[in-house]
Amino acid sequence: MEERVSISISEGVADVRLVRADKMNALDQAMFEALVAATERLSKEKAVRAVVLSGEGRAFCAGLDMGRFAAMKEKGGNGIPGGENRDLTKRTHGQANFPQAAVWGWRQLPVPVIAAVHGVAFGGGFQLSLGADMRFLSLDARMSIMEIKWGLVPDMAGTPILASLVRDDILRDLTYTGRIFSAQEAMTYGLATRICDDPRAAALEVAREIAGKSPDAIRAAKRLLNNLAVDPGPALLAESVEQQKLIGSANQTEAVRSNLEKRAAKFAD
């Protein structure tokens, strides 16, 4: 896990860092496994009262590793994290599947999580930030629901979380176009909690403040706030059903090939 995600705990605050800086913390199989392992570990750490999630290097998380898309282009593989034959509709982590657990696990931690986002948070990286209770962004941060670029849909627990944050028409705009938006836009849309010169430092400061409160009350507050949401189970399953149908299909493969070959796509009707 340490090759992808590092965890240090001090005075009740878990400082969690994505450490694949040379690849802009892109999500490969090892990163997915490390993220799931991190939430499983932290869920059992009684001394942890708040969590800060951030990325080393130039970005928070650039999204799915390009090697996955290259495999789709060359072999028509499905590129599903966890194995080429993984059934996305199978619930392996409560209401979630394995890729969803990499995001939903942060939502399910019993303590608050703050994502400190700098650089880019694209596709799966953007969804990862959604797993946090709060998102602190640098002024130059850029985000995107980028799945449509690759002929896919958000399928890492993004849709049930986004539905509680963003106005419906804005969510449709961002999902249908996959356009990149700024930190200021994210604030306007309800996707950013704060814009900071140093989001990680600000997140750690707030996390330490939270850690100074009664841990019983903080955990109770998170349970109450999580219970305000509509049951996410149907939405999580719907993500998986739709994505499973798309992955490896002719038009999805063409979306990948056209992007990697830098040409206009030729989709079938």
Backbone as CSV, one residue per row, in Angstrom:
resi,resn,N_x,N_y,N_z,CA_x,CA_y,CA_z,C_x,C_y,C_z
1,MET,0.820,-1.207,0.000,0.000,0.000,0.000,0.853,1.256,0.000
2,GLU,2.010,1.196,0.695,2.846,2.375,0.872,3.400,2.913,-0.443
3,GLU,3.439,2.069,-1.497,3.943,2.534,-2.792,2.939,3.428,-3.504
4,ARG,1.707,3.442,-3.051,0.666,4.254,-3.680,0.031,5.242,-2.713
5,VAL,-0.151,4.849,-1.464,-0.813,5.699,-0.473,-0.038,5.626,0.834
6,SER,0.337,6.781,1.368,1.010,6.828,2.662,0.056,7.402,3.706
7,ILE,0.177,6.906,4.923,-0.663,7.368,6.032,0.220,7.682,7.226
8,SER,0.102,8.892,7.741,0.749,9.233,9.007,-0.319,9.798,9.933
9,ILE,-0.262,9.411,11.188,-1.276,9.809,12.164,-0.606,10.563,13.299
10,SER,-1.120,11.763,13.572,-0.571,12.579,14.640,-1.676,13.391,15.289
11,GLU,-1.793,13.297,16.591,-2.754,14.080,17.366,-4.175,13.958,16.817
12,GLY,-4.534,12.743,16.453,-5.899,12.469,16.019,-6.178,12.722,14.556
13,VAL,-5.185,13.218,13.818,-5.378,13.532,12.401,-4.588,12.546,11.542
14,ALA,-5.268,11.906,10.607,-4.613,11.026,9.644,-4.315,11.825,8.380
15,ASP,-3.046,11.946,8.055,-2.590,12.650,6.866,-2.358,11.592,5.784
16,VAL,-3.276,11.506,4.832,-3.241,10.463,3.805,-2.805,11.085,2.487
17,ARG,-1.757,10.513,1.901,-1.185,11.086,0.683,-1.134,10.050,-0.442
18,LEU,-1.610,10.433,-1.621,-1.387,9.629,-2.814,0.052,9.911,-3.248
19,VAL,0.857,8.868,-3.429,2.294,9.067,-3.609,2.798,8.528,-4.949
20,ARG,1.950,8.544,-5.936,2.373,8.153,-7.296,2.595,9.423,-8.131
21,ALA,3.457,10.281,-7.628,3.608,11.617,-8.198,4.074,11.591,-9.646
22,ASP,4.884,10.602,-10.030,5.409,10.556,-11.401,4.312,10.321,-12.419
23,LYS,3.162,9.794,-11.981,2.018,9.555,-12.866,0.823,10.431,-12.471
24,MET,1.101,11.526,-11.790,0.049,12.447,-11.340,-1.015,11.713,-10.525
25,ASN,-0.540,10.691,-9.780,-1.392,9.906,-8.881,-2.547,9.222,-9.602
26,ALA,-2.298,8.821,-10.852,-3.328,8.150,-11.642,-3.719,6.822,-10.999
27,LEU,-4.930,6.402,-11.300,-5.521,5.227,-10.666,-5.202,3.957,-11.452
28,ASP,-4.186,3.239,-11.030,-3.940,1.905,-11.563,-4.457,0.887,-10.554
29,GLN,-4.265,-0.381,-10.855,-4.774,-1.426,-9.962,-4.223,-1.281,-8.550
30,ALA,-2.917,-1.006,-8.437,-2.304,-0.873,-7.119,-2.872,0.314,-6.352
31,MET,-3.188,1.401,-7.065,-3.759,2.570,-6.395,-5.164,2.263,-5.879
32,PHE,-5.971,1.594,-6.693,-7.303,1.200,-6.219,-7.196,0.351,-4.958
33,GLU,-6.323,-0.635,-4.995,-6.165,-1.527,-3.843,-5.699,-0.753,-2.616
34,ALA,-4.777,0.192,-2.828,-4.251,0.965,-1.702,-5.317,1.883,-1.105
35,LEU,-6.154,2.474,-1.949,-7.223,3.346,-1.446,-8.237,2.561,-0.617
36,VAL,-8.611,1.393,-1.115,-9.553,0.553,-0.362,-8.915,0.095,0.947
37,ALA,-7.659,-0.308,0.888,-6.957,-0.749,2.101,-6.837,0.393,3.105
38,ALA,-6.620,1.608,2.605,-6.482,2.753,3.499,-7.766,3.004,4.277
39,THR,-8.902,2.955,3.600,-10.164,3.204,4.312,-10.470,2.066,5.278
40,GLU,-10.123,0.852,4.895,-10.360,-0.278,5.797,-9.508,-0.138,7.049
41,ARG,-8.277,0.299,6.880,-7.403,0.495,8.039,-7.915,1.636,8.922
42,LEU,-8.222,2.769,8.306,-8.622,3.948,9.078,-9.946,3.741,9.795
43,SER,-10.812,2.915,9.236,-12.099,2.658,9.893,-11.924,1.964,11.238
44,LYS,-10.748,1.343,11.440,-10.475,0.618,12.686,-9.563,1.394,13.640
45,GLU,-9.090,2.549,13.199,-8.168,3.350,14.015,-8.966,4.230,14.974
46,LYS,-9.109,3.787,16.203,-9.922,4.512,17.180,-9.360,5.887,17.503
47,ALA,-8.040,6.054,17.342,-7.416,7.321,17.696,-7.597,8.391,16.626
48,VAL,-8.048,7.993,15.437,-8.227,8.955,14.349,-9.547,9.693,14.510
49,ARG,-9.485,11.023,14.470,-10.679,11.849,14.645,-10.997,12.681,13.411
50,ALA,-10.051,12.789,12.473,-10.262,13.496,11.212,-9.201,13.029,10.228
51,VAL,-9.514,13.147,8.927,-8.625,12.667,7.875,-8.450,13.761,6.833
52,VAL,-7.214,13.923,6.366,-6.922,14.797,5.221,-6.395,13.920,4.093
53,LEU,-7.000,14.038,2.923,-6.624,13.250,1.751,-6.067,14.188,0.690
54,SER,-4.836,13.944,0.255,-4.208,14.830,-0.728,-3.274,14.024,-1.622
55,GLY,-2.730,14.681,-2.638,-1.829,14.023,-3.563,-0.486,14.715,-3.616
56,GLU,0.581,13.942,-3.744,1.914,14.514,-3.902,2.140,14.917,-5.356
57,GLY,3.106,15.799,-5.572,3.469,16.176,-6.929,2.584,17.249,-7.516
58,ARG,2.337,17.164,-8.823,1.675,18.227,-9.567,0.159,18.164,-9.524
59,ALA,-0.409,17.076,-8.979,-1.855,16.918,-9.074,-2.411,16.131,-7.899
60,PHE,-3.685,16.331,-7.662,-4.407,15.495,-6.700,-4.531,14.091,-7.270
61,CYS,-5.183,13.967,-8.428,-5.324,12.671,-9.091,-5.830,12.897,-10.512
62,ALA,-5.043,12.425,-11.490,-5.367,12.658,-12.901,-6.425,11.714,-13.448
63,GLY,-6.922,10.787,-12.635,-7.949,9.861,-13.097,-7.386,8.496,-13.419
64,LEU,-8.125,7.729,-14.211,-7.733,6.359,-14.529,-6.413,6.349,-15.292
65,ASP,-5.555,5.435,-14.933,-4.242,5.312,-15.552,-4.384,5.119,-17.064
66,MET,-3.546,5.837,-17.828,-3.636,5.753,-19.283,-3.356,4.353,-19.799
67,GLY,-2.641,3.554,-19.036,-2.406,2.184,-19.452,-3.686,1.391,-19.598
68,ARG,-4.689,1.735,-18.792,-5.993,1.075,-18.911,-6.621,1.377,-20.255
69,PHE,-6.551,2.641,-20.665,-7.150,3.029,-21.932,-6.366,2.451,-23.106
70,ALA,-5.051,2.399,-22.969,-4.231,1.810,-24.022,-4.591,0.339,-24.222
71,ALA,-4.864,-0.368,-23.111,-5.258,-1.776,-23.201,-6.595,-1.914,-23.909
72,MET,-7.517,-0.981,-23.639,-8.810,-1.008,-24.322,-8.619,-0.829,-25.829
73,LYS,-7.728,0.074,-26.197,-7.500,0.373,-27.611,-6.865,-0.813,-28.328
74,GLU,-5.847,-1.400,-27.711,-5.084,-2.431,-28.389,-5.753,-3.799,-28.343
75,LYS,-6.377,-4.120,-27.210,-6.893,-5.468,-27.016,-8.403,-5.537,-26.906
76,GLY,-9.041,-4.369,-26.826,-10.478,-4.392,-26.596,-10.811,-4.850,-25.205
77,GLY,-9.814,-4.809,-24.296,-10.038,-5.233,-22.917,-10.989,-4.298,-22.212
78,ASN,-11.564,-4.762,-21.113,-12.540,-3.903,-20.433,-11.908,-2.901,-19.483
79,GLY,-10.660,-3.100,-19.104,-9.981,-2.118,-18.271,-10.557,-1.950,-16.881
80,ILE,-11.356,-2.897,-16.424,-12.006,-2.763,-15.125,-10.984,-2.980,-14.010
81,PRO,-10.889,-2.057,-13.058,-9.983,-2.265,-11.928,-10.318,-3.547,-11.188
82,GLY,-9.304,-4.338,-10.934,-9.523,-5.566,-10.179,-9.547,-6.809,-11.043
83,GLY,-9.378,-6.642,-12.360,-9.331,-7.818,-13.215,-10.200,-7.665,-14.437
84,GLU,-9.756,-8.246,-15.537,-10.452,-8.080,-16.808,-11.849,-8.682,-16.808
85,ASN,-12.115,-9.636,-15.950,-13.412,-10.305,-15.970,-14.285,-9.941,-14.770
86,ARG,-13.919,-8.886,-14.075,-14.686,-8.501,-12.897,-16.103,-8.101,-13.278
87,ASP,-17.073,-8.587,-12.510,-18.476,-8.224,-12.698,-18.764,-6.985,-11.869
88,LEU,-18.979,-5.852,-12.531,-19.197,-4.605,-11.812,-20.478,-4.607,-11.000
89,THR,-21.447,-5.404,-11.393,-22.724,-5.396,-10.680,-22.663,-6.167,-9.362
90,LYS,-21.615,-6.934,-9.151,-21.478,-7.675,-7.903,-21.111,-6.732,-6.772
91,ARG,-21.872,-6.775,-5.679,-21.596,-5.925,-4.507,-20.572,-6.627,-3.624
92,THR,-19.385,-6.076,-3.551,-18.303,-6.695,-2.793,-17.982,-5.965,-1.494
93,HIS,-18.424,-4.706,-1.387,-18.118,-3.886,-0.215,-19.395,-3.205,0.251
94,GLY,-20.272,-3.981,0.903,-21.562,-3.441,1.318,-22.428,-3.163,0.106
95,GLN,-22.806,-1.890,-0.093,-23.619,-1.511,-1.245,-22.782,-1.215,-2.482
96,ALA,-21.457,-1.291,-2.354,-20.554,-0.881,-3.427,-19.803,-2.068,-4.014
97,ASN,-19.288,-1.859,-5.248,-18.350,-2.814,-5.808,-16.925,-2.349,-5.504
98,PHE,-15.935,-3.056,-6.039,-14.549,-2.732,-5.684,-14.130,-1.320,-6.118
99,PRO,-14.331,-0.919,-7.394,-13.930,0.448,-7.766,-14.682,1.512,-6.974
100,GLN,-15.963,1.301,-6.721,-16.743,2.270,-5.941,-16.218,2.380,-4.514
101,ALA,-15.737,1.265,-3.967,-15.246,1.270,-2.588,-14.056,2.202,-2.413
102,ALA,-13.289,2.444,-3.499,-12.155,3.354,-3.424,-12.590,4.783,-3.149
103,VAL,-13.843,5.099,-3.472,-14.420,6.423,-3.203,-15.396,6.368,-2.039
104,TRP,-16.326,5.433,-2.102,-17.377,5.338,-1.092,-16.818,5.033,0.287
105,GLY,-15.670,4.376,0.333,-15.048,4.066,1.620,-14.747,5.302,2.446
106,TRP,-14.358,6.413,1.782,-14.081,7.654,2.513,-15.370,8.254,3.057
107,ARG,-16.440,8.109,2.293,-17.746,8.592,2.745,-18.212,7.822,3.969
108,GLN,-17.858,6.569,4.021,-18.320,5.689,5.086,-17.432,5.688,6.324
109,LEU,-16.264,6.317,6.248,-15.444,6.411,7.460,-16.243,7.104,8.562
110,PRO,-16.059,6.704,9.803,-16.852,7.287,10.885,-16.447,8.698,11.278
111,VAL,-15.366,9.222,10.667,-14.876,10.562,11.009,-14.835,11.423,9.752
112,PRO,-14.798,12.756,9.905,-14.768,13.646,8.742,-13.497,13.488,7.913
113,VAL,-13.661,13.644,6.604,-12.553,13.570,5.647,-12.539,14.865,4.843
114,ILE,-11.366,15.475,4.732,-11.194,16.682,3.923,-10.250,16.356,2.778
115,ALA,-10.697,16.564,1.541,-9.832,16.390,0.375,-9.167,17.723,0.065
116,ALA,-7.841,17.720,-0.026,-7.073,18.903,-0.404,-6.653,18.727,-1.857
117,VAL,-7.257,19.506,-2.734,-7.117,19.282,-4.173,-6.292,20.394,-4.812
118,HIS,-5.230,20.004,-5.515,-4.446,20.947,-6.303,-4.207,20.331,-7.675
119,GLY,-3.808,21.152,-8.630,-3.573,20.615,-9.967,-4.872,20.132,-10.564
120,VAL,-4.903,18.875,-10.989,-6.107,18.348,-11.622,-6.741,17.250,-10.775
121,ALA,-8.065,17.146,-10.915,-8.850,16.033,-10.375,-9.833,15.674,-11.483
122,PHE,-9.427,14.755,-12.335,-10.196,14.402,-13.520,-10.794,13.005,-13.384
123,GLY,-12.005,12.819,-13.903,-12.601,11.495,-13.964,-12.653,10.824,-12.607
124,GLY,-11.986,9.667,-12.501,-11.955,8.953,-11.232,-11.300,9.754,-10.136
125,GLY,-10.356,10.636,-10.488,-9.734,11.498,-9.487,-10.714,12.510,-8.925
126,PHE,-11.577,13.030,-9.782,-12.626,13.924,-9.319,-13.597,13.184,-8.411
127,GLN,-13.984,11.978,-8.818,-14.885,11.192,-7.980,-14.253,10.875,-6.629
128,LEU,-12.934,10.640,-6.623,-12.250,10.391,-5.355,-12.416,11.572,-4.407
129,SER,-12.310,12.776,-4.927,-12.487,13.957,-4.074,-13.904,14.038,-3.519
130,LEU,-14.870,13.494,-4.258,-16.259,13.523,-3.807,-16.487,12.626,-2.600
131,GLY,-15.619,11.650,-2.399,-15.773,10.780,-1.240,-15.543,11.498,0.076
132,ALA,-14.880,12.649,0.016,-14.609,13.420,1.228,-15.836,14.212,1.669
133,ASP,-15.861,14.569,2.948,-16.932,15.421,3.478,-16.812,16.844,2.946
134,MET,-15.566,17.294,2.751,-15.282,18.653,2.290,-14.152,18.620,1.278
135,ARG,-14.142,19.620,0.393,-13.093,19.732,-0.616,-12.489,21.135,-0.557
136,PHE,-11.204,21.215,-0.217,-10.455,22.467,-0.225,-9.628,22.484,-1.504
137,LEU,-9.789,23.504,-2.335,-9.149,23.572,-3.635,-8.131,24.703,-3.701
138,SER,-7.058,24.466,-4.440,-6.145,25.554,-4.774,-6.791,26.393,-5.869
139,LEU,-6.361,27.626,-5.996,-6.968,28.527,-6.974,-6.795,28.012,-8.390
140,ASP,-5.689,27.298,-8.657,-5.440,26.806,-10.009,-5.956,25.385,-10.237
141,ALA,-6.707,24.827,-9.298,-7.222,23.467,-9.455,-8.203,23.396,-10.620
142,ARG,-8.191,22.255,-11.300,-9.121,22.018,-12.405,-9.762,20.650,-12.211
143,MET,-11.045,20.575,-12.532,-11.808,19.355,-12.321,-12.598,18.999,-13.583
144,SER,-12.986,17.745,-13.675,-13.821,17.322,-14.799,-14.467,15.983,-14.504
145,ILE,-15.740,15.868,-14.882,-16.400,14.558,-14.969,-16.045,14.046,-16.365
146,MET,-14.873,13.482,-16.506,-14.260,13.261,-17.813,-14.617,11.934,-18.464
147,GLU,-15.421,11.119,-17.803,-15.682,9.770,-18.316,-16.243,9.760,-19.735
148,ILE,-17.075,10.764,-20.074,-17.711,10.774,-21.390,-16.678,10.826,-22.506
149,LYS,-15.523,11.432,-22.250,-14.449,11.502,-23.242,-14.038,10.117,-23.692
150,TRP,-14.126,9.146,-22.797,-13.687,7.785,-23.080,-14.863,6.842,-23.347
151,GLY,-16.033,7.415,-23.590,-17.205,6.592,-23.886,-17.771,5.889,-22.681
152,LEU,-17.563,6.472,-21.496,-17.982,5.854,-20.245,-18.870,6.796,-19.443
153,VAL,-19.323,6.320,-18.308,-20.095,7.131,-17.361,-19.408,7.079,-16.003
154,PRO,-19.650,8.061,-15.126,-19.090,7.982,-13.767,-19.615,6.726,-13.076
155,ASP,-18.711,5.928,-12.520,-19.162,4.671,-11.901,-18.422,4.358,-10.614
156,MET,-17.836,5.403,-9.979,-17.106,5.191,-8.730,-17.817,5.901,-7.582
157,ALA,-19.133,5.789,-7.546,-19.975,6.380,-6.500,-20.193,7.874,-6.709
158,GLY,-19.756,8.393,-7.855,-19.892,9.823,-8.100,-21.323,10.300,-8.226
159,THR,-22.172,9.512,-8.883,-23.513,10.024,-9.180,-24.383,10.247,-7.943
160,PRO,-24.446,9.321,-6.977,-25.274,9.620,-5.804,-24.752,10.774,-4.976
161,ILE,-23.426,10.975,-4.950,-22.865,12.099,-4.195,-23.130,13.409,-4.936
162,LEU,-22.888,13.414,-6.247,-23.104,14.621,-7.035,-24.550,15.082,-6.976
163,ALA,-25.484,14.138,-6.939,-26.896,14.504,-6.907,-27.257,15.300,-5.661
164,SER,-26.469,15.134,-4.594,-26.738,15.867,-3.360,-26.007,17.205,-3.304
165,LEU,-25.128,17.462,-4.273,-24.299,18.657,-4.236,-24.635,19.682,-5.312
166,VAL,-24.999,19.205,-6.494,-25.046,20.057,-7.684,-26.466,20.151,-8.236
167,ARG,-26.815,21.332,-8.711,-28.095,21.532,-9.392,-28.198,20.582,-10.578
168,ASP,-29.380,20.059,-10.835,-29.555,19.004,-11.829,-29.041,19.394,-13.207
169,ASP,-29.364,20.598,-13.679,-28.949,20.962,-15.037,-27.438,21.161,-15.130
170,ILE,-26.822,21.657,-14.055,-25.365,21.795,-14.040,-24.710,20.421,-14.079
171,LEU,-25.244,19.492,-13.304,-24.707,18.139,-13.287,-24.798,17.505,-14.670
172,ARG,-25.901,17.723,-15.355,-26.054,17.170,-16.700,-25.068,17.805,-17.673
173,ASP,-24.886,19.111,-17.569,-23.918,19.814,-18.410,-22.526,19.216,-18.223
174,LEU,-22.083,19.100,-16.972,-20.740,18.600,-16.696,-20.573,17.143,-17.119
175,THR,-21.635,16.344,-16.969,-21.564,14.918,-17.308,-21.601,14.696,-18.812
176,TYR,-22.476,15.408,-19.513,-22.614,15.216,-20.954,-21.422,15.754,-21.740
177,THR,-20.834,16.862,-21.280,-19.738,17.485,-22.027,-18.368,17.031,-21.567
178,GLY,-18.231,16.676,-20.291,-16.917,16.324,-19.753,-15.977,17.510,-19.682
179,ARG,-16.516,18.715,-19.762,-15.647,19.893,-19.824,-14.885,20.099,-18.507
180,ILE,-13.732,20.707,-18.644,-12.887,21.022,-17.499,-13.373,22.338,-16.890
181,PHE,-13.508,22.368,-15.572,-13.949,23.592,-14.908,-12.980,23.983,-13.808
182,SER,-12.994,25.267,-13.481,-12.019,25.858,-12.564,-12.455,25.732,-11.113
183,ALA,-11.548,26.088,-10.214,-11.869,26.096,-8.788,-13.005,27.071,-8.495
184,GLN,-12.976,28.231,-9.140,-14.034,29.221,-8.927,-15.378,28.674,-9.390
185,GLU,-15.395,27.999,-10.533,-16.638,27.370,-10.994,-17.081,26.285,-10.020
186,ALA,-16.131,25.493,-9.539,-16.466,24.439,-8.581,-17.126,25.028,-7.341
187,MET,-16.643,26.179,-6.896,-17.253,26.844,-5.749,-18.683,27.265,-6.068
188,THR,-18.889,27.816,-7.249,-20.219,28.244,-7.669,-21.184,27.066,-7.769
189,TYR,-20.668,25.924,-8.253,-21.518,24.756,-8.445,-21.828,24.015,-7.150
190,GLY,-21.083,24.289,-6.084,-21.266,23.568,-4.834,-20.319,22.404,-4.658
191,LEU,-19.267,22.347,-5.490,-18.324,21.240,-5.445,-17.067,21.550,-4.654
192,ALA,-16.863,22.813,-4.294,-15.722,23.218,-3.479,-16.226,23.800,-2.171
193,THR,-15.566,23.453,-1.091,-15.899,24.003,0.219,-15.167,25.316,0.444
194,ARG,-13.869,25.316,0.092,-13.039,26.510,0.223,-12.030,26.543,-0.916
195,ILE,-11.595,27.744,-1.277,-10.463,27.922,-2.170,-9.334,28.499,-1.334
196,CYS,-8.167,27.852,-1.371,-7.075,28.197,-0.454,-5.759,28.332,-1.220
197,ASP,-4.878,29.169,-0.702,-3.531,29.258,-1.271,-2.802,27.926,-1.113
198,ASP,-2.992,27.281,0.032,-2.371,25.989,0.316,-3.451,25.071,0.885
199,PRO,-4.161,24.356,0.004,-5.300,23.564,0.484,-4.935,22.488,1.496
200,ARG,-3.765,21.877,1.352,-3.389,20.831,2.309,-3.148,21.419,3.684
201,ALA,-2.426,22.552,3.756,-2.174,23.190,5.048,-3.482,23.620,5.693
202,ALA,-4.383,24.184,4.891,-5.676,24.608,5.420,-6.495,23.410,5.891
203,ALA,-6.450,22.324,5.132,-7.192,21.125,5.509,-6.657,20.534,6.806
204,LEU,-5.345,20.499,6.949,-4.752,19.977,8.179,-5.120,20.853,9.377
205,GLU,-5.173,22.158,9.173,-5.556,23.054,10.259,-6.992,22.792,10.711
206,VAL,-7.903,22.645,9.752,-9.301,22.365,10.091,-9.422,20.972,10.706
207,ALA,-8.671,20.012,10.178,-8.714,18.655,10.736,-8.271,18.648,12.188
208,ARG,-7.237,19.429,12.504,-6.781,19.506,13.902,-7.847,20.166,14.782
209,GLU,-8.543,21.139,14.223,-9.634,21.766,14.975,-10.733,20.750,15.265
210,ILE,-11.097,19.967,14.257,-12.111,18.924,14.439,-11.643,17.897,15.457
211,ALA,-10.362,17.521,15.369,-9.814,16.513,16.283,-9.842,16.981,17.728
212,GLY,-9.942,18.283,17.947,-10.016,18.818,19.305,-11.408,18.785,19.903
213,LYS,-12.398,18.403,19.110,-13.769,18.294,19.595,-14.024,16.890,20.147
214,SER,-15.147,16.715,20.820,-15.494,15.397,21.350,-15.600,14.384,20.214
215,PRO,-14.804,13.322,20.241,-14.877,12.333,19.160,-16.241,11.651,19.082
216,ASP,-16.895,11.494,20.232,-18.228,10.887,20.214,-19.215,11.767,19.454
217,ALA,-19.152,13.070,19.698,-20.066,13.993,19.038,-19.760,14.106,17.548
218,ILE,-18.475,14.126,17.184,-18.100,14.216,15.773,-18.582,12.979,15.013
219,ARG,-18.364,11.813,15.577,-18.811,10.587,14.911,-20.331,10.526,14.822
220,ALA,-21.008,10.985,15.869,-22.474,11.013,15.836,-22.965,11.987,14.765
221,ALA,-22.281,13.127,14.653,-22.664,14.113,13.650,-22.507,13.557,12.240
222,LYS,-21.422,12.825,11.998,-21.240,12.262,10.660,-22.301,11.211,10.369
223,ARG,-22.656,10.401,11.368,-23.723,9.421,11.146,-25.023,10.124,10.781
224,LEU,-25.349,11.176,11.513,-26.585,11.913,11.238,-26.573,12.504,9.835
225,LEU,-25.463,13.120,9.458,-25.385,13.770,8.146,-25.406,12.743,7.019
226,ASN,-24.744,11.605,7.223,-24.798,10.551,6.209,-26.208,10.005,6.050
227,ASN,-26.951,9.967,7.152,-28.310,9.432,7.095,-29.294,10.371,6.417
228,LEU,-28.887,11.644,6.206,-29.770,12.577,5.509,-29.898,12.235,4.030
229,ALA,-28.899,11.561,3.486,-28.899,11.251,2.058,-29.908,10.153,1.745
230,VAL,-30.442,10.226,0.536,-31.306,9.158,0.040,-30.480,7.883,-0.067
231,ASP,-31.106,6.735,0.137,-30.415,5.451,0.051,-29.594,5.385,-1.239
232,PRO,-28.266,5.273,-1.141,-27.433,5.283,-2.346,-27.386,3.949,-3.083
233,GLY,-27.907,2.898,-2.459,-27.786,1.564,-3.039,-28.241,1.457,-4.487
234,PRO,-29.472,1.895,-4.810,-29.925,1.797,-6.210,-29.052,2.581,-7.178
235,ALA,-28.578,3.769,-6.763,-27.740,4.577,-7.648,-26.381,3.916,-7.867
236,LEU,-25.808,3.343,-6.815,-24.528,2.661,-6.959,-24.646,1.465,-7.906
237,LEU,-25.722,0.714,-7.767,-25.924,-0.426,-8.660,-26.180,0.038,-10.086
238,ALA,-26.956,1.113,-10.252,-27.248,1.626,-11.592,-25.965,2.069,-12.301
239,GLU,-25.053,2.712,-11.564,-23.762,3.072,-12.145,-23.080,1.844,-12.742
240,SER,-23.069,0.776,-11.971,-22.358,-0.431,-12.379,-23.019,-1.088,-13.588
241,VAL,-24.336,-1.122,-13.592,-25.070,-1.738,-14.711,-24.789,-0.986,-16.004
242,GLU,-24.892,0.347,-15.957,-24.673,1.144,-17.162,-23.223,1.048,-17.631
243,GLN,-22.285,1.110,-16.697,-20.876,1.048,-17.085,-20.526,-0.302,-17.673
244,GLN,-21.064,-1.359,-17.098,-20.760,-2.698,-17.595,-21.199,-2.856,-19.041
245,LYS,-22.330,-2.245,-19.395,-22.811,-2.327,-20.774,-21.923,-1.531,-21.728
246,LEU,-21.333,-0.453,-21.250,-20.525,0.416,-22.108,-19.119,-0.108,-22.337
247,ILE,-18.508,-0.634,-21.284,-17.100,-1.027,-21.364,-16.894,-2.117,-22.417
248,GLY,-15.982,-1.841,-23.341,-15.662,-2.808,-24.383,-16.604,-2.796,-25.568
249,SER,-17.653,-1.955,-25.515,-18.570,-1.862,-26.654,-17.873,-1.164,-27.815
250,ALA,-18.445,-1.278,-29.020,-17.806,-0.713,-30.212,-17.605,0.792,-30.081
251,ASN,-18.628,1.512,-29.636,-18.504,2.964,-29.535,-17.567,3.387,-28.412
252,GLN,-17.525,2.622,-27.331,-16.600,2.966,-26.248,-15.165,2.735,-26.688
253,THR,-14.925,1.647,-27.388,-13.591,1.382,-27.902,-13.176,2.451,-28.905
254,GLU,-14.110,2.893,-29.749,-13.825,3.958,-30.702,-13.514,5.273,-29.993
255,ALA,-14.214,5.553,-28.895,-13.922,6.764,-28.129,-12.484,6.750,-27.627
256,VAL,-12.056,5.606,-27.118,-10.684,5.479,-26.631,-9.687,5.614,-27.777
257,ARG,-9.921,4.884,-28.858,-8.983,4.916,-29.981,-8.853,6.312,-30.568
258,SER,-9.977,6.980,-30.763,-9.931,8.308,-31.378,-9.177,9.302,-30.496
259,ASN,-9.357,9.205,-29.188,-8.632,10.105,-28.290,-7.141,9.810,-28.292
260,LEU,-6.779,8.543,-28.214,-5.367,8.195,-28.192,-4.697,8.475,-29.531
261,GLU,-5.454,8.368,-30.613,-4.905,8.632,-31.949,-5.094,10.082,-32.370
262,LYS,-5.731,10.888,-31.488,-5.917,12.321,-31.713,-6.621,12.613,-33.040
263,ARG,-7.775,11.968,-33.202,-8.582,12.182,-34.401,-10.054,12.249,-34.009
264,ALA,-10.872,12.690,-34.952,-12.317,12.745,-34.699,-12.864,11.321,-34.632
265,ALA,-13.776,11.114,-33.687,-14.368,9.784,-33.528,-15.385,9.503,-34.622
266,LYS,-15.534,8.225,-34.968,-16.528,7.777,-35.948,-17.441,6.783,-35.243
267,PHE,-18.488,7.304,-34.611,-19.383,6.459,-33.827,-20.465,5.856,-34.698
268,ALA,-20.889,4.652,-34.336,-22.009,3.996,-35.009,-23.315,4.481,-34.398
269,ASP,-24.353,4.601,-35.199,-25.658,5.027,-34.695,-26.333,3.900,-33.938
